[in-house]
């Protein structure tokens, strides 16, 4: 059962996200033609998402690919807190240096275009 529980969770969460998107899409399409009836929008969107989710969950190829994705994600190693802190400092210093360089370049370019067109 190991990874299968995560595959089922993946499909459940995907189904919930799909239901939200289908409800919003149904409301948008219906609203394009007339005022949406709230009594019908939710069942249509949730029903369509349920059908798509169950169809993809029952399809062997999709389920196998989801199992492979979960299997690959279990092999991922996250960086340590020290590595993350060091990478964050590198990014912040790099952003400061390049923003200073671009600011200087902007000042020079503004002066040059002011001298030419001013």
Biopython code that builds the backbone (N, CA, C, O; Angstrom):
import numpy as np
from Bio.PDB.StructureBuilder import StructureBuilder

atoms = [
    (1, "UNK", "N", (0.827, -1.195, 0.000)),
    (1, "UNK", "CA", (0.000, 0.000, 0.000)),
    (1, "UNK", "C", (0.864, 1.248, 0.000)),
    (1, "UNK", "O", (0.384, 2.299, -0.427)),
    (2, "UNK", "N", (2.077, 1.198, 0.441)),
    (2, "UNK", "CA", (3.031, 2.284, 0.576)),
    (2, "UNK", "C", (2.700, 3.576, -0.139)),
    (2, "UNK", "O", (2.159, 4.504, 0.461)),
    (3, "UNK", "N", (3.026, 3.638, -1.429)),
    (3, "UNK", "CA", (2.844, 4.875, -2.173)),
    (3, "UNK", "C", (1.418, 5.066, -2.668)),
    (3, "UNK", "O", (1.036, 6.174, -3.043)),
    (4, "UNK", "N", (0.622, 3.990, -2.673)),
    (4, "UNK", "CA", (-0.735, 4.098, -3.207)),
    (4, "UNK", "C", (-1.592, 5.079, -2.416)),
    (4, "UNK", "O", (-2.456, 5.741, -2.990)),
    (5, "UNK", "N", (-1.367, 5.182, -1.107)),
    (5, "UNK", "CA", (-2.182, 6.124, -0.338)),
    (5, "UNK", "C", (-1.926, 7.555, -0.799)),
    (5, "UNK", "O", (-2.846, 8.372, -0.828)),
    (6, "UNK", "N", (-0.682, 7.862, -1.160)),
    (6, "UNK", "CA", (-0.370, 9.202, -1.637)),
    (6, "UNK", "C", (-0.937, 9.433, -3.029)),
    (6, "UNK", "O", (-1.291, 10.559, -3.378)),
    (7, "UNK", "N", (-1.025, 8.378, -3.824)),
    (7, "UNK", "CA", (-1.637, 8.501, -5.145)),
    (7, "UNK", "C", (-3.122, 8.828, -4.985)),
    (7, "UNK", "O", (-3.658, 9.672, -5.705)),
    (8, "UNK", "N", (-3.786, 8.155, -4.037)),
    (8, "UNK", "CA", (-5.201, 8.434, -3.789)),
    (8, "UNK", "C", (-5.388, 9.864, -3.264)),
    (8, "UNK", "O", (-6.338, 10.548, -3.644)),
    (9, "UNK", "N", (-4.483, 10.308, -2.393)),
    (9, "UNK", "CA", (-4.545, 11.687, -1.894)),
    (9, "UNK", "C", (-4.338, 12.663, -3.050)),
    (9, "UNK", "O", (-5.012, 13.689, -3.132)),
    (10, "UNK", "N", (-3.407, 12.339, -3.936)),
    (10, "UNK", "CA", (-3.149, 13.174, -5.109)),
    (10, "UNK", "C", (-4.406, 13.328, -5.961)),
    (10, "UNK", "O", (-4.744, 14.434, -6.384)),
    (11, "UNK", "N", (-5.091, 12.222, -6.210)),
    (11, "UNK", "CA", (-6.322, 12.294, -7.003)),
    (11, "UNK", "C", (-7.419, 13.047, -6.254)),
    (11, "UNK", "O", (-8.179, 13.792, -6.872)),
    (12, "UNK", "N", (-7.516, 12.866, -4.933)),
    (12, "UNK", "CA", (-8.546, 13.559, -4.158)),
    (12, "UNK", "C", (-8.318, 15.076, -4.180)),
    (12, "UNK", "O", (-9.252, 15.847, -4.405)),
    (13, "UNK", "N", (-7.083, 15.491, -3.946)),
    (13, "UNK", "CA", (-6.776, 16.924, -3.962)),
    (13, "UNK", "C", (-6.952, 17.491, -5.370)),
    (13, "UNK", "O", (-7.480, 18.589, -5.547)),
    (14, "UNK", "N", (-6.507, 16.734, -6.359)),
    (14, "UNK", "CA", (-6.711, 17.162, -7.742)),
    (14, "UNK", "C", (-8.185, 17.292, -8.082)),
    (14, "UNK", "O", (-8.579, 18.209, -8.801)),
    (15, "UNK", "N", (-9.003, 16.378, -7.568)),
    (15, "UNK", "CA", (-10.442, 16.449, -7.795)),
    (15, "UNK", "C", (-11.061, 17.665, -7.149)),
    (15, "UNK", "O", (-11.944, 18.294, -7.732)),
    (16, "UNK", "N", (-10.606, 18.012, -5.936)),
    (16, "UNK", "CA", (-11.123, 19.212, -5.270)),
    (16, "UNK", "C", (-10.753, 20.482, -6.036)),
    (16, "UNK", "O", (-11.581, 21.378, -6.204)),
    (17, "UNK", "N", (-9.512, 20.552, -6.494)),
    (17, "UNK", "CA", (-9.080, 21.711, -7.282)),
    (17, "UNK", "C", (-9.856, 21.781, -8.584)),
    (17, "UNK", "O", (-10.275, 22.856, -9.012)),
    (18, "UNK", "N", (-10.046, 20.618, -9.217)),
    (18, "UNK", "CA", (-10.806, 20.562, -10.456)),
    (18, "UNK", "C", (-12.256, 20.978, -10.228)),
    (18, "UNK", "O", (-12.841, 21.668, -11.063)),
    (19, "UNK", "N", (-12.840, 20.563, -9.101)),
    (19, "UNK", "CA", (-14.214, 20.963, -8.790)),
    (19, "UNK", "C", (-14.315, 22.475, -8.659)),
    (19, "UNK", "O", (-15.244, 23.083, -9.190)),
    (20, "UNK", "N", (-13.379, 23.080, -7.964)),
    (20, "UNK", "CA", (-13.380, 24.546, -7.832)),
    (20, "UNK", "C", (-13.293, 25.206, -9.204)),
    (20, "UNK", "O", (-14.046, 26.133, -9.502)),
    (21, "UNK", "N", (-12.369, 24.725, -10.038)),
    (21, "UNK", "CA", (-12.193, 25.313, -11.365)),
    (21, "UNK", "C", (-13.436, 25.122, -12.232)),
    (21, "UNK", "O", (-13.829, 26.033, -12.961)),
    (22, "UNK", "N", (-14.058, 23.937, -12.155)),
    (22, "UNK", "CA", (-15.257, 23.682, -12.950)),
    (22, "UNK", "C", (-16.432, 24.529, -12.480)),
    (22, "UNK", "O", (-17.213, 25.010, -13.300)),
    (23, "UNK", "N", (-16.567, 24.715, -11.169)),
    (23, "UNK", "CA", (-17.646, 25.567, -10.662)),
    (23, "UNK", "C", (-17.441, 27.000, -11.132)),
    (23, "UNK", "O", (-18.388, 27.643, -11.584)),
    (24, "UNK", "N", (-16.224, 27.505, -11.030)),
    (24, "UNK", "CA", (-15.950, 28.869, -11.488)),
    (24, "UNK", "C", (-16.157, 28.998, -13.000)),
    (24, "UNK", "O", (-16.681, 30.007, -13.470)),
    (25, "UNK", "N", (-15.752, 27.991, -13.750)),
    (25, "UNK", "CA", (-15.917, 28.025, -15.199)),
    (25, "UNK", "C", (-17.384, 27.957, -15.577)),
    (25, "UNK", "O", (-17.833, 28.676, -16.469)),
    (26, "UNK", "N", (-18.137, 27.091, -14.899)),
    (26, "UNK", "CA", (-19.571, 26.999, -15.165)),
    (26, "UNK", "C", (-20.255, 28.319, -14.869)),
    (26, "UNK", "O", (-21.095, 28.773, -15.646)),
    (27, "UNK", "N", (-19.905, 28.936, -13.755)),
    (27, "UNK", "CA", (-20.489, 30.226, -13.395)),
    (27, "UNK", "C", (-20.116, 31.304, -14.415)),
    (27, "UNK", "O", (-20.941, 32.149, -14.761)),
    (28, "UNK", "N", (-18.885, 31.271, -14.887)),
    (28, "UNK", "CA", (-18.436, 32.259, -15.869)),
    (28, "UNK", "C", (-19.162, 32.079, -17.200)),
    (28, "UNK", "O", (-19.634, 33.051, -17.789)),
    (29, "UNK", "N", (-19.251, 30.826, -17.678)),
    (29, "UNK", "CA", (-19.915, 30.573, -18.963)),
    (29, "UNK", "C", (-21.393, 30.905, -18.862)),
    (29, "UNK", "O", (-21.945, 31.556, -19.750)),
    (30, "UNK", "N", (-22.037, 30.467, -17.794)),
    (30, "UNK", "CA", (-23.459, 30.748, -17.611)),
    (30, "UNK", "C", (-23.684, 32.257, -17.471)),
    (30, "UNK", "O", (-24.652, 32.798, -18.005)),
    (31, "UNK", "N", (-22.793, 32.921, -16.757)),
    (31, "UNK", "CA", (-22.900, 34.361, -16.567)),
    (31, "UNK", "C", (-22.703, 35.143, -17.843)),
    (31, "UNK", "O", (-23.123, 36.296, -17.933)),
    (32, "UNK", "N", (-22.077, 34.544, -18.823)),
    (32, "UNK", "CA", (-21.886, 35.212, -20.106)),
    (32, "UNK", "C", (-23.215, 35.392, -20.826)),
    (32, "UNK", "O", (-23.418, 36.377, -21.536)),
    (33, "UNK", "N", (-24.129, 34.422, -20.636)),
    (33, "UNK", "CA", (-25.418, 34.456, -21.315)),
    (33, "UNK", "C", (-26.538, 35.039, -20.459)),
    (33, "UNK", "O", (-27.411, 35.737, -20.975)),
    (34, "UNK", "N", (-26.520, 34.761, -19.169)),
    (34, "UNK", "CA", (-27.551, 35.277, -18.261)),
    (34, "UNK", "C", (-27.031, 35.171, -16.830)),
    (34, "UNK", "O", (-25.909, 34.722, -16.601)),
    (35, "UNK", "N", (-27.861, 35.593, -15.864)),
    (35, "UNK", "CA", (-27.450, 35.500, -14.459)),
    (35, "UNK", "C", (-27.416, 34.030, -14.046)),
    (35, "UNK", "O", (-28.419, 33.331, -14.191)),
    (36, "UNK", "N", (-26.259, 33.538, -13.524)),
    (36, "UNK", "CA", (-26.158, 32.121, -13.160)),
    (36, "UNK", "C", (-27.103, 31.776, -12.010)),
    (36, "UNK", "O", (-27.283, 32.559, -11.077)),
    (37, "UNK", "N", (-27.694, 30.601, -12.097)),
    (37, "UNK", "CA", (-28.540, 30.095, -11.029)),
    (37, "UNK", "C", (-27.647, 29.286, -10.075)),
    (37, "UNK", "O", (-27.124, 28.232, -10.436)),
    (38, "UNK", "N", (-27.488, 29.802, -8.859)),
    (38, "UNK", "CA", (-26.585, 29.177, -7.894)),
    (38, "UNK", "C", (-26.985, 27.745, -7.566)),
    (38, "UNK", "O", (-26.138, 26.929, -7.203)),
    (39, "UNK", "N", (-28.266, 27.438, -7.692)),
    (39, "UNK", "CA", (-28.741, 26.100, -7.388)),
    (39, "UNK", "C", (-28.190, 25.066, -8.365)),
    (39, "UNK", "O", (-28.043, 23.896, -8.014)),
    (40, "UNK", "N", (-27.885, 25.498, -9.596)),
    (40, "UNK", "CA", (-27.414, 24.569, -10.621)),
    (40, "UNK", "C", (-25.904, 24.611, -10.839)),
    (40, "UNK", "O", (-25.309, 23.613, -11.246)),
    (41, "UNK", "N", (-25.289, 25.740, -10.575)),
    (41, "UNK", "CA", (-23.868, 25.906, -10.878)),
    (41, "UNK", "C", (-23.008, 24.934, -10.077)),
    (41, "UNK", "O", (-22.142, 24.265, -10.641)),
    (42, "UNK", "N", (-23.235, 24.851, -8.779)),
    (42, "UNK", "CA", (-22.423, 23.979, -7.924)),
    (42, "UNK", "C", (-22.557, 22.504, -8.301)),
    (42, "UNK", "O", (-21.535, 21.836, -8.456)),
    (43, "UNK", "N", (-23.772, 21.962, -8.458)),
    (43, "UNK", "CA", (-23.866, 20.544, -8.841)),
    (43, "UNK", "C", (-23.266, 20.240, -10.210)),
    (43, "UNK", "O", (-22.665, 19.183, -10.405)),
    (44, "UNK", "N", (-23.426, 21.164, -11.159)),
    (44, "UNK", "CA", (-22.855, 20.928, -12.494)),
    (44, "UNK", "C", (-21.328, 20.880, -12.411)),
    (44, "UNK", "O", (-20.705, 19.963, -12.947)),
    (45, "UNK", "N", (-20.728, 21.864, -11.743)),
    (45, "UNK", "CA", (-19.268, 21.912, -11.645)),
    (45, "UNK", "C", (-18.699, 20.747, -10.859)),
    (45, "UNK", "O", (-17.721, 20.127, -11.278)),
    (46, "UNK", "N", (-19.312, 20.446, -9.711)),
    (46, "UNK", "CA", (-18.818, 19.341, -8.883)),
    (46, "UNK", "C", (-19.052, 18.009, -9.576)),
    (46, "UNK", "O", (-18.199, 17.123, -9.522)),
    (47, "UNK", "N", (-20.196, 17.861, -10.225)),
    (47, "UNK", "CA", (-20.480, 16.616, -10.942)),
    (47, "UNK", "C", (-19.501, 16.368, -12.077)),
    (47, "UNK", "O", (-19.018, 15.251, -12.256)),
    (48, "UNK", "N", (-19.211, 17.409, -12.840)),
    (48, "UNK", "CA", (-18.253, 17.267, -13.948)),
    (48, "UNK", "C", (-16.864, 16.929, -13.412)),
    (48, "UNK", "O", (-16.172, 16.079, -13.972)),
    (49, "UNK", "N", (-16.454, 17.591, -12.327)),
    (49, "UNK", "CA", (-15.142, 17.308, -11.740)),
    (49, "UNK", "C", (-15.091, 15.889, -11.191)),
    (49, "UNK", "O", (-14.074, 15.209, -11.321)),
    (50, "UNK", "N", (-16.183, 15.439, -10.578)),
    (50, "UNK", "CA", (-16.234, 14.076, -10.044)),
    (50, "UNK", "C", (-16.111, 13.057, -11.164)),
    (50, "UNK", "O", (-15.395, 12.065, -11.030)),
    (51, "UNK", "N", (-16.805, 13.297, -12.262)),
    (51, "UNK", "CA", (-16.720, 12.374, -13.397)),
    (51, "UNK", "C", (-15.304, 12.319, -13.969)),
    (51, "UNK", "O", (-14.780, 11.237, -14.233)),
    (52, "UNK", "N", (-14.690, 13.479, -14.160)),
    (52, "UNK", "CA", (-13.332, 13.515, -14.724)),
    (52, "UNK", "C", (-12.331, 12.864, -13.763)),
    (52, "UNK", "O", (-11.446, 12.120, -14.185)),
    (53, "UNK", "N", (-12.484, 13.155, -12.464)),
    (53, "UNK", "CA", (-11.562, 12.584, -11.476)),
    (53, "UNK", "C", (-11.708, 11.075, -11.406)),
    (53, "UNK", "O", (-10.705, 10.360, -11.406)),
    (54, "UNK", "N", (-12.935, 10.576, -11.348)),
    (54, "UNK", "CA", (-13.145, 9.116, -11.298)),
    (54, "UNK", "C", (-12.670, 8.444, -12.572)),
    (54, "UNK", "O", (-12.100, 7.354, -12.529)),
    (55, "UNK", "N", (-12.906, 9.095, -13.712)),
    (55, "UNK", "CA", (-12.453, 8.514, -14.971)),
    (55, "UNK", "C", (-10.924, 8.399, -15.004)),
    (55, "UNK", "O", (-10.382, 7.363, -15.391)),
    (56, "UNK", "N", (-10.244, 9.459, -14.600)),
    (56, "UNK", "CA", (-8.779, 9.413, -14.632)),
    (56, "UNK", "C", (-8.225, 8.508, -13.537)),
    (56, "UNK", "O", (-7.171, 7.900, -13.722)),
    (57, "UNK", "N", (-8.913, 8.405, -12.403)),
    (57, "UNK", "CA", (-8.468, 7.531, -11.324)),
    (57, "UNK", "C", (-8.599, 6.061, -11.715)),
    (57, "UNK", "O", (-7.756, 5.245, -11.344)),
    (58, "UNK", "N", (-9.645, 5.720, -12.456)),
    (58, "UNK", "CA", (-9.872, 4.333, -12.864)),
    (58, "UNK", "C", (-9.006, 3.927, -14.063)),
    (58, "UNK", "O", (-8.821, 2.736, -14.314)),
    (59, "UNK", "N", (-8.491, 4.877, -14.781)),
    (59, "UNK", "CA", (-7.666, 4.580, -15.956)),
    (59, "UNK", "C", (-6.298, 4.087, -15.479)),
    (59, "UNK", "O", (-5.611, 4.786, -14.734)),
    (60, "UNK", "N", (-5.906, 2.899, -15.902)),
    (60, "UNK", "CA", (-4.683, 2.262, -15.404)),
    (60, "UNK", "C", (-3.425, 3.062, -15.747)),
    (60, "UNK", "O", (-2.525, 3.190, -14.917)),
    (61, "UNK", "N", (-3.365, 3.592, -16.952)),
    (61, "UNK", "CA", (-2.170, 4.332, -17.379)),
    (61, "UNK", "C", (-1.976, 5.588, -16.536)),
    (61, "UNK", "O", (-0.856, 5.890, -16.123)),
    (62, "UNK", "N", (-3.045, 6.313, -16.283)),
    (62, "UNK", "CA", (-2.955, 7.535, -15.472)),
    (62, "UNK", "C", (-2.558, 7.195, -14.045)),
    (62, "UNK", "O", (-1.732, 7.883, -13.445)),
    (63, "UNK", "N", (-3.147, 6.132, -13.498)),
    (63, "UNK", "CA", (-2.830, 5.728, -12.133)),
    (63, "UNK", "C", (-1.368, 5.289, -12.025)),
    (63, "UNK", "O", (-0.690, 5.608, -11.048)),
    (64, "UNK", "N", (-0.888, 4.557, -13.033)),
    (64, "UNK", "CA", (0.512, 4.123, -13.026)),
    (64, "UNK", "C", (1.460, 5.313, -13.106)),
    (64, "UNK", "O", (2.482, 5.340, -12.420)),
    (65, "UNK", "N", (1.129, 6.297, -13.942)),
    (65, "UNK", "CA", (1.970, 7.480, -14.046)),
    (65, "UNK", "C", (1.971, 8.268, -12.743)),
    (65, "UNK", "O", (3.005, 8.804, -12.344)),
    (66, "UNK", "N", (0.838, 8.342, -12.086)),
    (66, "UNK", "CA", (0.780, 9.016, -10.785)),
    (66, "UNK", "C", (1.629, 8.275, -9.758)),
    (66, "UNK", "O", (2.281, 8.903, -8.925)),
    (67, "UNK", "N", (1.625, 6.942, -9.812)),
    (67, "UNK", "CA", (2.477, 6.157, -8.910)),
    (67, "UNK", "C", (3.950, 6.431, -9.179)),
    (67, "UNK", "O", (4.748, 6.519, -8.245)),
    (68, "UNK", "N", (4.313, 6.565, -10.450)),
    (68, "UNK", "CA", (5.704, 6.869, -10.787)),
    (68, "UNK", "C", (6.103, 8.251, -10.283)),
    (68, "UNK", "O", (7.219, 8.435, -9.796)),
    (69, "UNK", "N", (5.211, 9.214, -10.397)),
    (69, "UNK", "CA", (5.498, 10.565, -9.903)),
    (69, "UNK", "C", (5.730, 10.529, -8.400)),
    (69, "UNK", "O", (6.696, 11.113, -7.908)),
    (70, "UNK", "N", (4.856, 9.852, -7.670)),
    (70, "UNK", "CA", (5.008, 9.745, -6.217)),
    (70, "UNK", "C", (6.299, 9.009, -5.882)),
    (70, "UNK", "O", (7.000, 9.386, -4.942)),
    (71, "UNK", "N", (6.617, 7.970, -6.636)),
    (71, "UNK", "CA", (7.867, 7.241, -6.412)),
    (71, "UNK", "C", (9.093, 8.113, -6.597)),
    (71, "UNK", "O", (10.049, 8.022, -5.827)),
    (72, "UNK", "N", (9.066, 8.963, -7.624)),
    (72, "UNK", "CA", (10.184, 9.871, -7.853)),
    (72, "UNK", "C", (10.256, 10.944, -6.768)),
    (72, "UNK", "O", (11.348, 11.341, -6.360)),
    (73, "UNK", "N", (9.108, 11.410, -6.302)),
    (73, "UNK", "CA", (9.108, 12.428, -5.253)),
    (73, "UNK", "C", (9.639, 11.889, -3.929)),
    (73, "UNK", "O", (10.166, 12.654, -3.121)),
    (74, "UNK", "N", (9.511, 10.589, -3.695)),
    (74, "UNK", "CA", (10.071, 10.022, -2.459)),
    (74, "UNK", "C", (11.595, 10.005, -2.503)),
    (74, "UNK", "O", (12.244, 9.913, -1.461)),
    (75, "UNK", "N", (12.169, 10.093, -3.698)),
    (75, "UNK", "CA", (13.628, 10.094, -3.828)),
    (75, "UNK", "C", (14.242, 11.482, -3.658)),
    (75, "UNK", "O", (15.464, 11.617, -3.586)),
    (76, "UNK", "N", (13.396, 12.515, -3.594)),
    (76, "UNK", "CA", (13.884, 13.890, -3.493)),
    (76, "UNK", "C", (14.498, 14.121, -2.120)),
    (76, "UNK", "O", (13.925, 13.745, -1.098)),
    (77, "UNK", "N", (15.672, 14.745, -2.111)),
    (77, "UNK", "CA", (16.295, 15.122, -0.837)),
    (77, "UNK", "C", (16.268, 16.643, -0.739)),
    (77, "UNK", "O", (16.677, 17.346, -1.663)),
    (78, "UNK", "N", (15.789, 17.128, 0.374)),
    (78, "UNK", "CA", (15.692, 18.554, 0.584)),
    (78, "UNK", "C", (16.990, 19.089, 1.150)),
    (78, "UNK", "O", (17.667, 18.387, 1.902)),
    (79, "UNK", "N", (17.360, 20.328, 0.806)),
    (79, "UNK", "CA", (18.597, 20.892, 1.346)),
    (79, "UNK", "C", (18.469, 21.136, 2.850)),
    (79, "UNK", "O", (17.373, 21.313, 3.383)),
    (80, "UNK", "N", (19.614, 21.140, 3.508)),
    (80, "UNK", "CA", (19.606, 21.391, 4.952)),
    (80, "UNK", "C", (19.327, 22.875, 5.206)),
    (80, "UNK", "O", (19.336, 23.690, 4.284)),
    (81, "UNK", "N", (19.082, 23.202, 6.467)),
    (81, "UNK", "CA", (18.813, 24.592, 6.827)),
    (81, "UNK", "C", (20.035, 25.460, 6.528)),
    (81, "UNK", "O", (19.899, 26.608, 6.107)),
    (82, "UNK", "N", (21.231, 24.903, 6.748)),
    (82, "UNK", "CA", (22.470, 25.642, 6.495)),
    (82, "UNK", "C", (22.619, 25.933, 4.996)),
    (82, "UNK", "O", (22.978, 27.046, 4.613)),
    (83, "UNK", "N", (22.342, 24.927, 4.148)),
    (83, "UNK", "CA", (22.433, 25.126, 2.704)),
    (83, "UNK", "C", (21.416, 26.164, 2.213)),
    (83, "UNK", "O", (21.721, 27.003, 1.366)),
    (84, "UNK", "N", (20.214, 26.086, 2.762)),
    (84, "UNK", "CA", (19.177, 27.041, 2.373)),
    (84, "UNK", "C", (19.549, 28.458, 2.777)),
    (84, "UNK", "O", (19.350, 29.394, 2.003)),
    (85, "UNK", "N", (20.086, 28.628, 3.979)),
    (85, "UNK", "CA", (20.504, 29.957, 4.440)),
    (85, "UNK", "C", (21.626, 30.506, 3.572)),
    (85, "UNK", "O", (21.615, 31.681, 3.207)),
    (86, "UNK", "N", (22.596, 29.658, 3.241)),
    (86, "UNK", "CA", (23.716, 30.099, 2.402)),
    (86, "UNK", "C", (23.227, 30.504, 1.013)),
    (86, "UNK", "O", (23.669, 31.520, 0.476)),
    (87, "UNK", "N", (22.328, 29.726, 0.431)),
    (87, "UNK", "CA", (21.802, 30.053, -0.898)),
    (87, "UNK", "C", (20.989, 31.344, -0.848)),
    (87, "UNK", "O", (21.024, 32.131, -1.795)),
    (88, "UNK", "N", (20.269, 31.567, 0.229)),
    (88, "UNK", "CA", (19.481, 32.787, 0.368)),
    (88, "UNK", "C", (20.389, 34.008, 0.439)),
    (88, "UNK", "O", (20.099, 35.031, -0.182)),
    (89, "UNK", "N", (21.481, 33.912, 1.187)),
    (89, "UNK", "CA", (22.431, 35.024, 1.281)),
    (89, "UNK", "C", (23.043, 35.308, -0.084)),
    (89, "UNK", "O", (23.210, 36.469, -0.457)),
    (90, "UNK", "N", (23.376, 34.262, -0.830)),
    (90, "UNK", "CA", (23.949, 34.455, -2.164)),
    (90, "UNK", "C", (22.959, 35.179, -3.065)),
    (90, "UNK", "O", (23.343, 36.086, -3.804)),
    (91, "UNK", "N", (21.691, 34.790, -3.013)),
    (91, "UNK", "CA", (20.675, 35.430, -3.854)),
    (91, "UNK", "C", (20.501, 36.896, -3.458)),
    (91, "UNK", "O", (20.432, 37.762, -4.330)),
    (92, "UNK", "N", (20.430, 37.184, -2.177)),
    (92, "UNK", "CA", (20.236, 38.565, -1.724)),
    (92, "UNK", "C", (21.417, 39.446, -2.129)),
    (92, "UNK", "O", (21.219, 40.561, -2.611)),
    (93, "UNK", "N", (22.645, 38.954, -1.936)),
    (93, "UNK", "CA", (23.834, 39.732, -2.314)),
    (93, "UNK", "C", (23.870, 39.950, -3.825)),
    (93, "UNK", "O", (24.193, 41.045, -4.286)),
    (94, "UNK", "N", (23.545, 38.929, -4.587)),
    (94, "UNK", "CA", (23.529, 39.056, -6.049)),
    (94, "UNK", "C", (22.498, 40.089, -6.494)),
    (94, "UNK", "O", (22.775, 40.898, -7.379)),
    (95, "UNK", "N", (21.319, 40.067, -5.893)),
    (95, "UNK", "CA", (20.277, 41.036, -6.248)),
    (95, "UNK", "C", (20.732, 42.450, -5.915)),
    (95, "UNK", "O", (20.506, 43.367, -6.704)),
    (96, "UNK", "N", (21.368, 42.646, -4.764)),
    (96, "UNK", "CA", (21.844, 43.979, -4.381)),
    (96, "UNK", "C", (22.898, 44.477, -5.359)),
    (96, "UNK", "O", (22.853, 45.630, -5.787)),
    (97, "UNK", "N", (23.844, 43.620, -5.713)),
    (97, "UNK", "CA", (24.916, 44.021, -6.640)),
    (97, "UNK", "C", (24.344, 44.383, -8.004)),
    (97, "UNK", "O", (24.686, 45.426, -8.560)),
    (98, "UNK", "N", (23.474, 43.532, -8.551)),
    (98, "UNK", "CA", (22.932, 43.806, -9.875)),
    (98, "UNK", "C", (21.964, 44.981, -9.877)),
    (98, "UNK", "O", (21.888, 45.703, -10.871)),
    (99, "UNK", "N", (21.221, 45.192, -8.788)),
    (99, "UNK", "CA", (20.344, 46.368, -8.751)),
    (99, "UNK", "C", (21.171, 47.649, -8.683)),
    (99, "UNK", "O", (20.788, 48.657, -9.277)),
    (100, "UNK", "N", (22.292, 47.629, -7.975)),
    (100, "UNK", "CA", (23.181, 48.797, -7.954)),
    (100, "UNK", "C", (23.773, 49.032, -9.342)),
    (100, "UNK", "O", (23.860, 50.172, -9.797)),
    (101, "UNK", "N", (24.178, 47.961, -10.008)),
    (101, "UNK", "CA", (24.737, 48.075, -11.358)),
    (101, "UNK", "C", (23.694, 48.632, -12.324)),
    (101, "UNK", "O", (23.999, 49.531, -13.108)),
    (102, "UNK", "N", (22.469, 48.112, -12.280)),
    (102, "UNK", "CA", (21.419, 48.595, -13.170)),
    (102, "UNK", "C", (21.009, 50.025, -12.830)),
    (102, "UNK", "O", (20.699, 50.812, -13.725)),
    (103, "UNK", "N", (21.007, 50.366, -11.542)),
    (103, "UNK", "CA", (20.715, 51.742, -11.150)),
    (103, "UNK", "C", (21.760, 52.703, -11.686)),
    (103, "UNK", "O", (21.417, 53.776, -12.184)),
    (104, "UNK", "N", (23.037, 52.331, -11.589)),
    (104, "UNK", "CA", (24.118, 53.150, -12.129)),
    (104, "UNK", "C", (23.993, 53.287, -13.647)),
    (104, "UNK", "O", (24.146, 54.376, -14.199)),
    (105, "UNK", "N", (23.714, 52.171, -14.306)),
    (105, "UNK", "CA", (23.524, 52.194, -15.752)),
    (105, "UNK", "C", (22.357, 53.093, -16.126)),
    (105, "UNK", "O", (22.445, 53.835, -17.105)),
    (106, "UNK", "N", (21.264, 53.044, -15.367)),
    (106, "UNK", "CA", (20.100, 53.892, -15.630)),
    (106, "UNK", "C", (20.440, 55.363, -15.463)),
    (106, "UNK", "O", (20.001, 56.199, -16.252)),
    (107, "UNK", "N", (21.230, 55.685, -14.427)),
    (107, "UNK", "CA", (21.630, 57.075, -14.215)),
    (107, "UNK", "C", (22.473, 57.576, -15.380)),
    (107, "UNK", "O", (22.249, 58.681, -15.875)),
    (108, "UNK", "N", (23.436, 56.781, -15.820)),
    (108, "UNK", "CA", (24.295, 57.167, -16.943)),
    (108, "UNK", "C", (23.458, 57.316, -18.214)),
    (108, "UNK", "O", (23.640, 58.274, -18.965)),
    (109, "UNK", "N", (22.558, 56.392, -18.454)),
    (109, "UNK", "CA", (21.729, 56.438, -19.662)),
    (109, "UNK", "C", (20.798, 57.645, -19.625)),
    (109, "UNK", "O", (20.590, 58.295, -20.649)),
    (110, "UNK", "N", (20.234, 57.953, -18.450)),
    (110, "UNK", "CA", (19.370, 59.121, -18.317)),
    (110, "UNK", "C", (20.155, 60.402, -18.580)),
    (110, "UNK", "O", (19.662, 61.309, -19.251)),
    (111, "UNK", "N", (21.370, 60.476, -18.055)),
    (111, "UNK", "CA", (22.207, 61.657, -18.291)),
    (111, "UNK", "C", (22.542, 61.779, -19.770)),
    (111, "UNK", "O", (22.488, 62.876, -20.326)),
    (112, "UNK", "N", (22.896, 60.641, -20.429)),
    (112, "UNK", "CA", (23.272, 60.671, -21.845)),
    (112, "UNK", "C", (22.095, 61.083, -22.716)),
    (112, "UNK", "O", (22.257, 61.909, -23.614)),
    (113, "UNK", "N", (20.923, 60.528, -22.472)),
    (113, "UNK", "CA", (19.762, 60.894, -23.295)),
    (113, "UNK", "C", (19.314, 62.321, -22.999)),
    (113, "UNK", "O", (18.802, 62.999, -23.890)),
    (114, "UNK", "N", (19.496, 62.790, -21.763)),
    (114, "UNK", "CA", (19.195, 64.177, -21.436)),
    (114, "UNK", "C", (20.126, 65.131, -22.144)),
    (114, "UNK", "O", (19.707, 66.200, -22.588)),
    (115, "UNK", "N", (21.408, 64.747, -22.255)),
    (115, "UNK", "CA", (22.382, 65.589, -22.936)),
    (115, "UNK", "C", (22.116, 65.620, -24.448)),
    (115, "UNK", "O", (22.327, 66.646, -25.094)),
    (116, "UNK", "N", (21.661, 64.509, -25.001)),
    (116, "UNK", "CA", (21.407, 64.454, -26.444)),
    (116, "UNK", "C", (20.111, 65.168, -26.804)),
    (116, "UNK", "O", (20.083, 65.976, -27.732)),
    (117, "UNK", "N", (19.029, 64.871, -26.067)),
    (117, "UNK", "CA", (17.710, 65.410, -26.423)),
    (117, "UNK", "C", (17.339, 66.670, -25.654)),
    (117, "UNK", "O", (16.352, 67.329, -25.979)),
    (118, "UNK", "N", (18.128, 67.007, -24.633)),
    (118, "UNK", "CA", (17.782, 68.148, -23.775)),
    (118, "UNK", "C", (18.262, 69.408, -24.302)),
    (118, "UNK", "O", (18.047, 70.454, -23.690)),
]
sb = StructureBuilder()
sb.init_structure("model")
sb.init_model(0)
sb.init_chain("A")
sb.init_seg("    ")
for serial, (resi, resn, name, xyz) in enumerate(atoms, 1):
    if name == "N":
        sb.init_residue(resn, " ", resi, " ")
    sb.init_atom(name, np.array(xyz, "f"), 0.0, 1.0, " ", f" {name:<3s}", serial, name[0])
structure = sb.get_structure()
